[in-house]
Amino acid sequence: MLGFILLALFLGFKHSFDADHLLAVSTLLPKASSIRHAFLMGLMWAFGHMVTAIAVTFLLFSFRDFLSPVLEKFELLVALMLVGLGAISILQSGIVHAHRHRHEKAEHAHVHEKGFHHVHRQMFGVGIIHGLASNDELLVLITATLGVSTFALAALGVAIFTAGVVAGMAVFSMLLAYPLVRARQEALLKGFYLISGLLSIGYGLWMLAALVF
């Protein structure tokens, strides 16, 4: 049992550091206003991932031969999501924007800063899509449980796996957000949005090419 627990924790922690996970989360983390917010964002991603991971585990455990090829197609969603998040991140590389208003006969500009609006729900949604598509580690874990052939043990494995995912994403979120929150310089944030956006689009297109060809 100890070996099973350690395997589940290791696979979960490793899973959180998959390239598609890190790139998608990186496009949203600059919106964190504090280290605590970054930690909560990582938790929301992990919670969304857990919801679909549990559902996928149940389906694979019950109908593995039939559903495995179908679930692999969800990688297409991840690829498209990465391209979309990357495009949004590039647009947000201009974090501060101005627009003009006319008051009676006078016209002037107001400057607004994009903040931490709705980002928790965005992270939750990203986690849900990742939970649908990234099932390699879960398949390894399920294979390890087939010897005892009980769904209860498989569910326990997913719970421990999720704990590893939460730990890994929390560590990544706080480490990445720390310099951004501490500096909070417009040029640094713009540059980070631009670089993370380009990397996200590039990796998403690479995934699409691998799936198509």
Legacy VTK file of the C-alpha trace (Angstrom):
# vtk DataFile Version 3.0
C-alpha trace
ASCII
DATASET POLYDATA
POINTS 213 float
0.000 0.000 0.000
2.851 2.412 0.805
4.299 1.895 -2.649
0.916 2.633 -4.217
0.551 5.863 -2.188
4.041 7.037 -3.106
3.429 6.208 -6.774
0.171 8.194 -6.783
1.809 11.204 -5.100
4.795 11.151 -7.433
2.668 10.828 -10.560
0.388 13.659 -9.416
3.291 15.998 -8.627
4.979 15.160 -11.944
1.693 15.578 -13.812
1.274 19.161 -12.594
4.559 20.071 -14.309
3.531 18.891 -17.771
4.413 21.540 -20.348
0.829 22.181 -21.448
-0.215 22.740 -17.807
2.599 25.168 -17.032
2.132 27.181 -20.213
-1.627 27.534 -19.783
-1.329 28.554 -16.130
1.525 30.937 -16.947
-0.727 32.992 -19.220
-3.053 33.686 -16.267
-0.694 33.951 -13.292
0.360 37.571 -13.977
-3.178 38.545 -12.901
-2.386 37.469 -9.333
-2.229 40.463 -7.010
-0.408 38.587 -4.237
1.350 35.311 -3.495
-1.828 34.173 -1.732
-3.863 34.875 -4.877
-1.354 32.908 -6.942
-1.662 29.995 -4.515
-5.479 30.109 -4.752
-5.276 30.228 -8.545
-3.165 27.076 -8.502
-5.705 25.421 -6.208
-8.594 26.329 -8.529
-6.750 24.807 -11.478
-6.064 21.652 -9.448
-9.695 21.474 -8.290
-10.955 21.699 -11.881
-8.440 19.030 -12.856
-9.661 16.822 -9.984
-13.319 17.019 -11.059
-12.688 15.603 -14.503
-9.887 13.293 -13.329
-12.359 11.507 -11.042
-14.902 11.201 -13.848
-12.267 9.974 -16.303
-10.989 7.422 -13.793
-14.468 6.013 -13.271
-15.079 5.776 -17.020
-11.688 4.235 -17.745
-12.060 1.763 -14.912
-15.494 0.696 -16.176
-15.107 1.015 -19.961
-11.356 1.254 -20.522
-11.090 -0.595 -23.834
-13.922 1.367 -25.413
-13.208 4.862 -24.100
-9.397 5.126 -24.099
-9.187 6.032 -27.831
-12.034 8.538 -27.405
-10.479 10.280 -24.417
-7.207 10.689 -26.285
-9.037 13.027 -28.682
-9.491 15.515 -25.856
-5.853 16.489 -26.395
-7.189 18.489 -29.328
-9.104 20.665 -26.842
-5.930 21.303 -24.883
-4.063 22.312 -28.044
-6.820 24.725 -29.092
-7.042 26.099 -25.555
-3.297 26.787 -25.502
-3.524 28.700 -28.763
-6.500 30.693 -27.477
-4.892 31.475 -24.106
-1.693 32.451 -25.870
-3.520 34.856 -28.154
-5.311 36.438 -25.176
-2.022 36.712 -23.295
-0.405 38.526 -26.203
-3.329 40.948 -26.329
-2.932 41.507 -22.599
0.719 42.371 -22.997
-0.701 45.894 -23.091
-1.967 45.584 -19.493
-2.679 49.287 -19.161
-4.971 50.733 -21.769
-6.612 54.071 -22.247
-9.876 55.102 -23.853
-11.448 58.480 -24.367
-14.616 59.952 -22.897
-16.459 63.144 -23.746
-17.902 65.085 -20.814
-20.049 67.937 -22.044
-17.574 69.795 -24.261
-14.400 68.355 -22.825
-12.740 65.149 -23.944
-10.060 63.336 -21.941
-8.528 59.900 -21.407
-9.063 57.468 -18.544
-6.478 54.804 -17.768
-7.609 51.445 -16.393
-5.597 48.461 -15.199
-6.741 44.921 -15.805
-6.830 43.064 -12.512
-7.804 39.817 -10.864
-11.318 39.678 -12.362
-12.862 36.226 -12.872
-9.442 34.601 -12.947
-10.423 31.893 -10.448
-13.168 30.675 -12.765
-10.803 30.823 -15.714
-8.272 28.683 -13.867
-11.006 26.224 -12.864
-12.092 25.885 -16.509
-8.523 25.373 -17.697
-8.095 22.672 -15.059
-11.263 20.903 -16.211
-10.002 20.699 -19.799
-6.587 19.478 -18.663
-8.239 16.829 -16.495
-10.094 15.532 -19.534
-7.085 15.312 -21.777
-3.972 14.485 -19.750
-4.538 10.898 -18.718
-1.148 9.190 -19.156
-0.317 9.198 -15.445
-3.860 8.218 -14.523
-3.663 5.252 -16.886
-0.436 4.154 -15.191
-2.116 4.485 -11.798
-5.198 2.569 -12.909
-2.991 -0.171 -14.348
-1.276 -0.421 -10.962
-4.665 -0.884 -9.282
-5.969 -3.514 -11.706
-4.219 -6.206 -9.710
-6.655 -5.657 -6.826
-9.455 -4.708 -9.182
-11.506 -2.482 -6.857
-12.823 0.923 -7.780
-12.459 2.038 -4.143
-8.681 1.664 -4.389
-8.671 3.388 -7.767
-10.650 6.293 -6.253
-8.163 6.451 -3.374
-5.365 6.559 -5.895
-6.998 9.488 -7.716
-7.416 11.336 -4.403
-3.726 10.891 -3.575
-2.794 11.691 -7.183
-4.784 14.934 -6.865
-2.927 15.811 -3.656
0.307 15.530 -5.641
-1.159 17.686 -8.428
-2.231 20.340 -5.898
1.206 20.372 -4.288
3.025 20.663 -7.610
0.829 23.420 -9.016
0.878 25.362 -5.732
4.680 25.301 -5.733
4.854 26.372 -9.374
2.248 29.141 -8.981
3.935 30.715 -5.972
7.452 30.469 -7.414
6.412 32.026 -10.713
4.197 34.698 -9.166
6.731 35.788 -6.532
8.989 37.895 -8.792
5.974 39.276 -10.687
4.164 40.327 -7.513
7.302 41.719 -5.898
8.360 43.749 -8.922
4.905 44.696 -10.220
6.530 46.654 -13.012
4.504 47.281 -16.133
7.359 46.429 -18.489
8.029 43.116 -16.721
4.367 42.109 -16.803
3.990 43.068 -20.458
7.085 41.085 -21.352
5.889 38.062 -19.387
2.463 38.168 -21.050
4.111 38.368 -24.468
6.618 35.551 -23.879
4.119 33.201 -22.210
1.608 33.919 -24.973
4.078 33.127 -27.742
5.219 29.934 -26.004
1.616 28.853 -25.415
0.682 29.379 -29.064
3.831 27.631 -30.246
3.280 24.594 -28.055
-0.416 24.467 -28.949
0.397 24.489 -32.669
3.027 21.794 -32.111
0.388 19.650 -30.354
-2.068 20.229 -33.199
0.547 19.226 -35.774
1.389 16.081 -33.812
-2.286 15.133 -33.566
-3.035 15.797 -37.229
0.137 14.363 -38.742
LINES 1 214
213 0 1 2 3 4 5 6 7 8 9 10 11 12 13 14 15 16 17 18 19 20 21 22 23 24 25 26 27 28 29 30 31 32 33 34 35 36 37 38 39 40 41 42 43 44 45 46 47 48 49 50 51 52 53 54 55 56 57 58 59 60 61 62 63 64 65 66 67 68 69 70 71 72 73 74 75 76 77 78 79 80 81 82 83 84 85 86 87 88 89 90 91 92 93 94 95 96 97 98 99 100 101 102 103 104 105 106 107 108 109 110 111 112 113 114 115 116 117 118 119 120 121 122 123 124 125 126 127 128 129 130 131 132 133 134 135 136 137 138 139 140 141 142 143 144 145 146 147 148 149 150 151 152 153 154 155 156 157 158 159 160 161 162 163 164 165 166 167 168 169 170 171 172 173 174 175 176 177 178 179 180 181 182 183 184 185 186 187 188 189 190 191 192 193 194 195 196 197 198 199 200 201 202 203 204 205 206 207 208 209 210 211 212
